[in-house]
């Protein structure tokens, strides 16, 4: 039973990791080229073109920038607030289900430890029911083997889950840094453009 639970945790962890990686790859855009095109549109004063650029490149960065651009006429504070709000939504989307990987990483060793304890209980139970002369080394060996396999299985699932979770977190942090840098530039551009009119 313990090994089945660990196996299920493994399947869930793999599925979540693959889904998150595919999602993060899907929303990843070339921020540098996007920013160059965006600067060109904003400097020309063509806000509609800038919005269209964001819509043509769907991703976390472009969605956040688009939210700010749509508020450009209302001033810097509104632009920053719109970007911040959209940023929270996009980060929540990127982090979706990734906490489950962290939970799997924490509970699998504990489930494995539970299997170990149950294995030892079984082994000592069999020792108690038999006299020391009649005790079967095969029975004791099977109980001990189950105990050790449960611990090993818990660790085998937990270690990749830790690595997967940290990889997802580092990807999200990388996108967050990109967003902050790009958003700051766009806010300055929009503010400068509005003052120049």
C-alpha positions in Angstrom: 0.0 0.0 0.0 2.8 2.4 0.9 4.6 1.7 -2.3 1.4 2.4 -4.3 1.0 5.8 -2.6 4.6 6.6 -3.4 4.1 5.5 -7.0 1.0 7.7 -7.3 3.0 10.7 -6.0 5.7 10.0 -8.6 3.2 10.0 -11.4 1.5 13.2 -10.2 5.0 14.9 -9.8 6.1 13.9 -13.3 2.8 15.1 -14.8 2.9 18.5 -13.0 6.6 19.0 -13.9 6.0 18.3 -17.6 2.9 20.5 -17.7 4.7 23.4 -16.0 7.7 23.2 -18.3 5.5 23.2 -21.4 3.5 26.2 -20.1 6.7 28.1 -19.2 8.2 27.4 -22.7 4.9 28.5 -24.3 4.8 31.9 -22.6 8.6 32.5 -23.0 9.3 35.3 -25.6 12.4 37.0 -26.9 12.2 40.0 -24.5 15.0 42.0 -26.2 13.5 41.9 -29.7 10.1 42.5 -28.2 11.3 45.6 -26.3 13.1 47.0 -29.4 9.9 46.8 -31.5 7.8 48.2 -28.6 10.2 51.1 -28.1 9.9 51.9 -31.8 6.0 51.9 -31.7 5.9 54.0 -28.5 8.5 56.5 -29.7 6.4 57.0 -32.9 3.4 57.6 -30.7 1.6 54.6 -32.2 0.0 53.1 -29.1 -2.4 50.9 -31.1 0.6 49.3 -32.8 2.3 48.7 -29.4 -0.9 47.0 -28.1 -1.0 44.9 -31.2 2.6 43.8 -30.7 1.7 42.6 -27.2 -1.3 40.7 -28.5 0.8 39.1 -31.3 3.3 37.7 -28.7 1.2 36.2 -25.9 3.3 35.6 -22.8 3.7 36.9 -19.2 5.9 39.8 -20.2 3.7 41.0 -23.1 0.5 40.6 -21.1 1.8 42.7 -18.3 3.2 45.4 -20.6 -0.1 45.5 -22.5 -2.0 46.1 -19.2 0.2 49.1 -18.6 0.0 50.5 -22.1 -3.8 50.5 -22.0 -3.6 52.8 -19.0 -1.0 55.2 -20.5 -3.4 58.2 -20.8 -4.2 58.1 -17.1 -0.6 58.7 -15.9 2.4 56.9 -14.5 0.6 55.7 -11.3 -2.2 54.0 -13.2 0.3 52.4 -15.6 2.4 51.0 -12.7 -0.7 49.8 -10.8 -2.1 48.0 -13.9 1.2 46.3 -14.5 1.6 45.3 -10.9 -1.9 43.8 -10.8 -1.4 41.9 -14.1 2.0 40.8 -12.8 0.4 39.2 -9.8 -2.0 37.3 -12.0 0.7 36.1 -14.4 3.0 35.0 -11.6 0.1 33.0 -10.0 -0.4 31.4 -13.4 3.3 30.5 -13.7 3.4 29.0 -10.1 0.1 27.1 -10.5 0.4 23.5 -9.2 4.2 23.9 -8.6 3.6 23.8 -4.8 2.3 20.3 -5.2 5.9 19.3 -6.2 7.2 20.8 -3.0 4.5 18.8 -1.0 5.5 15.6 -2.8 9.2 16.3 -2.0 8.3 16.7 1.7 5.8 13.8 2.2 7.4 11.0 0.2 10.3 10.4 2.6 7.7 10.4 5.4 5.6 7.9 3.6 8.7 5.8 3.0 9.6 6.0 6.7 6.0 4.9 7.5 6.6 1.8 5.2 9.9 1.2 7.1 8.1 1.3 10.5 5.3 -1.0 9.2 8.0 -3.4 7.8 9.7 -3.6 11.2 6.4 -4.0 13.0 5.6 -7.0 10.7 9.1 -8.5 11.3 8.9 -8.2 15.1 5.3 -9.5 15.0 6.5 -12.7 13.2 9.4 -13.0 15.6 7.0 -12.8 18.5 4.6 -15.4 17.1 7.4 -17.9 16.4 9.9 -19.4 18.8 13.5 -18.4 18.0 14.2 -22.0 16.8 11.3 -22.1 14.3 11.7 -18.5 13.0 12.0 -18.3 9.2 14.8 -16.1 8.0 12.9 -15.8 4.7 9.9 -14.2 6.4 12.1 -11.8 8.5 14.1 -11.0 5.4 11.0 -10.2 3.4 9.7 -7.8 6.1 13.1 -6.1 6.4 13.4 -5.8 2.6 9.9 -4.2 2.4 11.0 -1.8 5.1 14.1 -0.7 3.3 12.5 -0.6 -0.2 9.8 1.7 1.2 12.4 4.2 2.5 14.4 4.0 -0.8 11.3 4.5 -2.9 10.3 7.6 -0.8 13.7 9.1 -1.4 13.8 8.2 -5.1 10.6 10.2 -5.6 11.4 13.0 -3.2 14.9 13.9 -4.7 13.7 14.6 -8.3 10.6 16.4 -6.9 12.9 18.8 -5.0 15.0 19.4 -8.1 11.9 19.8 -10.3 10.3 22.3 -7.9 13.5 24.4 -7.6 13.8 24.4 -11.4 10.3 25.7 -11.8 10.8 28.3 -9.1 14.1 29.5 -10.8 12.3 29.8 -14.2 9.5 31.8 -12.6 12.0 34.1 -10.8 13.8 34.6 -14.1 10.6 35.7 -15.9 9.8 38.0 -12.9 13.1 39.7 -13.2 12.6 40.1 -17.0 9.1 41.6 -16.4 10.4 44.1 -13.8 13.2 45.3 -16.1 11.0 45.5 -19.2 8.1 47.1 -17.3 10.3 49.8 -15.8 11.6 50.7 -19.3 8.1 50.8 -20.8 6.8 53.0 -17.9 9.6 55.5 -18.5 8.9 55.5 -22.2 5.2 56.0 -21.8 5.7 58.7 -19.3 8.2 60.5 -21.5 5.9 60.2 -24.5 2.9 61.6 -22.6 4.9 64.6 -21.4 6.2 65.3 -25.0 2.7 65.8 -26.3 
